[in-house]
């Protein structure tokens, strides 16, 4: 296992058991810890997997991973879907609603 060291400014994505992501930024580091506003992590991490260990870790299916382009895109998509789902569409003009509809009409809502 190749080890890396977390540093100030690193971005970590926390994914909970419901697959919701939270973005965490490292604010400062000590010799053994990387500290954010909400939690502390072991400063060493597995460079190959990007897996990061929270210091107050308890067993769960949640995960902490160092930012990758894929994780960044997944997080942005989650934010956009969340914002769009809270949109008050009745405030849009018919013309704008038609544009939105034309974008989404061929997308299946089935899983």
Rosetta silent file (secondary structure, phi, psi, omega in degrees, C-alpha in Angstrom):
SEQUENCE: XXXXXXXXXXXXXXXXXXXXXXXXXXXXXXXXXXXXXXXXXXXXXXXXXXXXXXXXXXXXXXXXXXXXXXXXXXXXXXXXXXXXXXXXXXXXXXXXXXXXXXXXXXXXXXX
SCORE:     score description
SCORE:     0.000 S_00000001
   1 L     0.000  123.688  174.192    0.000    0.000    0.000 S_00000001
   2 L   -82.225  133.323 -179.182    1.393    3.391   -1.031 S_00000001
   3 E  -104.356  142.434  173.672    0.784    6.024    1.592 S_00000001
   4 E  -118.911  169.115  177.195    0.051    9.686    1.003 S_00000001
   5 E  -118.762  131.109  174.651   -0.243   12.577    3.426 S_00000001
   6 L   -69.870  150.866  179.386   -3.256   14.843    3.624 S_00000001
   7 L  -137.980  163.898  178.611   -2.482   18.548    3.483 S_00000001
   8 L   -55.768  133.694  179.961   -4.247   21.829    4.108 S_00000001
   9 L    94.277  -14.550  177.181   -6.741   22.558    1.328 S_00000001
  10 L   -60.958  146.470  178.961   -7.291   18.917    0.346 S_00000001
  11 E  -110.476  131.540  179.389  -10.917   18.092   -0.432 S_00000001
  12 E  -119.484  141.310  174.930  -12.501   14.915    0.899 S_00000001
  13 E  -109.616  125.582  176.173  -15.905   13.538   -0.055 S_00000001
  14 E   -98.731  125.369  176.898  -17.922   11.765    2.620 S_00000001
  15 E  -114.652  120.195 -177.773  -20.537    9.354    1.281 S_00000001
  16 L   -86.258 -178.602 -175.774  -23.104    8.174    3.823 S_00000001
  17 L   -67.613  -15.708  176.783  -25.109    4.957    3.829 S_00000001
  18 L   -95.170    9.239  179.474  -27.877    6.652    1.801 S_00000001
  19 L    68.848   22.977  175.180  -25.311    7.544   -0.922 S_00000001
  20 L   -90.438  139.040 -176.864  -25.462   11.277   -0.129 S_00000001
  21 E  -106.290  144.728  174.202  -22.185   13.112   -0.495 S_00000001
  22 E  -127.831  136.303 -179.886  -20.732   15.879    1.650 S_00000001
  23 E   -93.846  129.185 -178.320  -17.702   17.929    0.653 S_00000001
  24 E  -125.354  132.367  178.050  -15.099   18.445    3.406 S_00000001
  25 E  -111.416  133.023  177.701  -12.031   20.702    3.156 S_00000001
  26 L   -73.106  124.488 -176.892   -8.961   20.167    5.325 S_00000001
  27 L   -93.202  -36.127  177.687   -8.325   23.401    7.254 S_00000001
  28 E  -157.328  162.485  179.019   -5.093   22.488    9.030 S_00000001
  29 E  -130.127  151.187  171.002   -2.776   19.576    9.699 S_00000001
  30 L  -117.213 -170.874 -179.351   -0.661   18.413   12.613 S_00000001
  31 L   -63.429  -30.640 -174.795    2.010   15.730   12.661 S_00000001
  32 L  -121.341  -11.506 -173.517   -0.634   12.983   12.961 S_00000001
  33 E  -130.904  152.461  169.458   -3.995   14.539   12.042 S_00000001
  34 E  -115.621  128.068 -169.945   -5.766   16.404    9.261 S_00000001
  35 E  -118.969  131.136  174.147   -8.495   18.651   10.669 S_00000001
  36 L  -111.177 -174.225  177.389  -11.634   20.050    9.016 S_00000001
  37 L   -67.047  -24.458 -171.644  -14.415   22.157   10.508 S_00000001
  38 L  -116.472  -19.514 -177.566  -16.358   19.034   11.472 S_00000001
  39 L  -158.628  172.943  179.616  -13.979   16.124   12.026 S_00000001
  40 E  -120.704  145.177 -178.916  -10.409   14.870   12.250 S_00000001
  41 E  -125.549  155.157  170.206   -8.703   12.332   10.019 S_00000001
  42 E   -65.908  135.664 -173.757   -5.566   10.245   10.218 S_00000001
  43 L   -68.523  -31.281  178.216   -3.026   12.219    8.179 S_00000001
  44 E   -84.062  143.113  175.950   -1.819    9.139    6.271 S_00000001
  45 E  -141.261  162.194  178.407   -4.096    7.631    3.631 S_00000001
  46 E   -77.173  109.770 -175.325   -3.945    4.853    1.057 S_00000001
  47 L   -66.493  -30.353 -177.986   -2.766    6.596   -2.100 S_00000001
  48 L   -71.108  -43.700 -177.116   -3.916    3.793   -4.407 S_00000001
  49 L   -95.096  -20.879 -175.410   -7.560    3.715   -3.277 S_00000001
  50 L    78.607    5.396 -177.162   -7.841    7.276   -1.960 S_00000001
  51 E   -70.875  133.103 -176.804   -9.455    5.806    1.173 S_00000001
  52 L  -121.813  142.127 -178.329   -9.196    8.070    4.235 S_00000001
  53 L  -105.521  125.365  173.999   -9.757    7.106    7.880 S_00000001
  54 E   -77.488  141.106 -176.700  -11.678    9.351   10.254 S_00000001
  55 L   -67.125  -37.602  178.333  -10.111    9.347   13.736 S_00000001
  56 L   -92.465   38.912 -174.096  -13.378    8.827   15.579 S_00000001
  57 L   -64.344  131.951  169.540  -14.214    6.071   13.121 S_00000001
  58 L  -123.800  152.438 -176.134  -16.976    3.627   13.985 S_00000001
  59 L   -61.912  126.273  172.515  -17.934    0.754   11.723 S_00000001
  60 L  -162.271  175.801  177.990  -20.383    1.763    9.046 S_00000001
  61 L   -91.368    9.195  177.765  -20.740    1.620    5.286 S_00000001
  62 L   -73.434  157.718  179.583  -19.898    5.313    5.011 S_00000001
  63 E  -141.386  155.225  175.056  -16.688    6.301    3.256 S_00000001
  64 E  -123.347  125.874 -178.668  -14.218    9.154    3.035 S_00000001
  65 E  -136.672  144.638  176.430  -12.270    9.573   -0.204 S_00000001
  66 E   -67.054  143.498 -176.317   -9.822   12.109   -1.555 S_00000001
  67 L   -57.293  133.817  171.495  -11.249   14.244   -4.363 S_00000001
  68 L  -129.203  163.661  176.508  -11.043   12.857   -7.887 S_00000001
  69 H   -56.534  -36.795 -179.533  -12.604   14.291  -11.063 S_00000001
  70 H   -66.373  -45.400  178.893  -15.244   11.525  -10.897 S_00000001
  71 H   -64.864  -39.417  179.120  -16.192   12.293   -7.266 S_00000001
  72 H   -61.456  -42.126  179.440  -16.272   16.024   -7.993 S_00000001
  73 H   -67.839  -41.235  177.809  -18.676   15.430  -10.902 S_00000001
  74 H   -61.813  -40.506  179.762  -20.895   13.110   -8.827 S_00000001
  75 H   -65.564  -44.853  178.768  -21.066   15.744   -6.074 S_00000001
  76 H   -61.747  -42.421  178.456  -21.946   18.508   -8.551 S_00000001
  77 H   -61.158  -43.356  178.267  -24.657   16.318  -10.103 S_00000001
  78 H   -60.077  -44.128  178.931  -26.113   15.646   -6.638 S_00000001
  79 H   -63.089  -43.460 -179.827  -26.187   19.388   -5.888 S_00000001
  80 H   -63.809  -44.299  178.637  -27.828   20.216   -9.214 S_00000001
  81 H   -62.113  -41.667  178.966  -30.521   17.555   -8.808 S_00000001
  82 H   -61.850  -45.759  179.320  -31.190   18.799   -5.280 S_00000001
  83 H   -65.097  -43.966 -179.200  -31.505   22.422   -6.454 S_00000001
  84 H   -64.168  -38.088 -178.067  -33.662   21.499   -9.450 S_00000001
  85 H   -67.225  -20.107  179.013  -35.986   19.396   -7.290 S_00000001
  86 L   -97.984    6.335 -177.504  -36.678   22.456   -5.122 S_00000001
  87 L   -72.743  139.220  175.807  -37.397   24.724   -8.090 S_00000001
  88 L   -91.764   91.213 -174.579  -40.772   26.471   -8.261 S_00000001
  89 H   -67.112  -20.313  179.063  -41.602   25.719  -11.872 S_00000001
  90 H   -69.236  -11.150  177.224  -44.827   27.704  -11.773 S_00000001
  91 H   -85.566   -9.869 -179.136  -42.677   30.855  -11.768 S_00000001
  92 L   -82.676  153.352  173.530  -41.256   30.015  -15.223 S_00000001
  93 L   -75.204  161.008  177.799  -42.734   31.276  -18.462 S_00000001
  94 H   -59.225  -41.294 -179.959  -44.367   28.773  -20.797 S_00000001
  95 H   -58.678  -46.667  179.677  -41.529   29.330  -23.267 S_00000001
  96 H   -66.647  -39.198  177.405  -38.900   28.434  -20.637 S_00000001
  97 H   -63.524  -37.621  176.353  -40.885   25.407  -19.471 S_00000001
  98 H   -62.963  -40.624  177.725  -41.082   24.171  -23.070 S_00000001
  99 H   -61.534  -44.848  179.320  -37.283   24.415  -23.336 S_00000001
 100 H   -62.910  -45.788  179.918  -36.858   22.435  -20.116 S_00000001
 101 H   -59.397  -42.626 -179.929  -39.384   19.858  -21.257 S_00000001
 102 H   -63.491  -28.106  177.153  -37.608   19.419  -24.613 S_00000001
 103 H   -73.121  -41.527 -171.898  -34.381   18.662  -22.747 S_00000001
 104 H   -99.828   -7.690 -172.248  -35.890   16.014  -20.475 S_00000001
 105 L   -61.475  -27.635 -177.700  -38.724   14.485  -22.526 S_00000001
 106 L   -96.371    7.063  178.913  -36.670   11.588  -23.887 S_00000001
 107 L   -94.963  127.614 -179.340  -35.193   10.601  -20.554 S_00000001
 108 L   -75.042  140.363  176.801  -36.863    7.635  -18.909 S_00000001
 109 L   -91.238   -1.489 -179.867  -37.948    8.051  -15.292 S_00000001
 110 L   -84.949  148.654  177.969  -37.757    4.300  -14.740 S_00000001
 111 L   -96.981    0.000    0.000  -34.819    2.727  -12.952 S_00000001
